[in-house]
């Protein structure tokens, strides 16, 4: 699949599945009417829960909202199950819900636009089967267009056409055992089409010293030795795009809803991350070992195991201490969020997943991880324990009650806290303390009496050269508000109201 069109393809695939989803909902509602059982109600609730989590990601926000509302309603019905709940009003509400979902699906055919980028086209000729197998199985993860022609004569005919100009040509040194037909092919191509200069990738059975010397005279850009590994080919792809991004930045996505898993994968592939979406939680630890991701996106509600139990099990293994873990769920409650952070989740996102938000969050966490690694590598090893001099946290929020609670919480961990209720006072203080006071963190409210907290963020970044992490607190919790804060340099954006214990554990990990 052409990488630049992958989101468009997924959108089309999802829209084509809508009639099937509606038929399934209709059948399950009819089953509830017929059986009037807890089992049938639970089955219906499970399908509604899935749509609540995936519809919004594909542009059907109203459908997602309808399903979330019904999901929560059915949870209460199931928890307090009684045969008497199947009243005429309840049955009518299911029919009304189905009609509303149908109407919203029909009226909200808004295709989510995907980021466009120029595809890099590699044309492979008579490449050994083992190498093609590796690339074929993984090409959807790479930011490349990839085509194959096993017949070398047909391949040469195509390449001699001026309208066919792939960016790179990949071919073996030997089309037969012991031969050097690959070089003959290149000589012919260069002779017949001298103005065509693609990148040349030569696959060699045994890349010994003599072969290297031979190829050094042939103007070969890349020499790959058999057997070819995906990691090696991924590194090659990074060189093609002349990017500093390491192709080893891999994201494993576990969600039993394949629509959500594929959507997240496509969204992250659009920013040149390598992804592997899986739907079976029993394969999680095998894929953690084999795929070796830097980021895991983990659904909380899974069929066989709880995502929280899996999170706890992962963190119990010290080799995954540096793994970035983002938990996602369509059914959010305070206890679940607190548990997720207690088990050291790095972030918690509610479904439906927005493409721009997941891109921003993953990018921010990867960037922060790289910065921390660089800082730790540059510092001498220091003694554990509290610093002799208290580091300062600045809180700018006109909510006095919240500020008192935050101040008490930070002070209980040994920090000095300075609080301001208006932005101008905070700016004056920060301007005076540059170079004098050691700051650990700035916590800024968006809606201050005299200004937007983002104005303070901008000034603080200029004063302290972006070295002090900044967290935004706000009742403005929409995706666009969150994206605005993250794009302007905040390390996190926390919507009010929030769990204090969740917030403090996250902050302590950030500043430790």
Beta strands, then each sheet from edge to edge (+ up, - down):
strand 1: 121-125
strand 2: 145-149
strand 3: 168-172
strand 4: 199-204
strand 5: 222-225
strand 6: 250-254
strand 7: 274-278
strand 8: 295-299
strand 9: 324-329
strand 10: 347-350
strand 11: 392-396
strand 12: 416-420
strand 13: 439-445
strand 14: 469-474
strand 15: 492-495
sheet 1: 2+ 1+ 3+ 4+ 5+
sheet 2: 7+ 6+ 8+ 9+ 10+
sheet 3: 12+ 11+ 13+ 14+ 15+
end
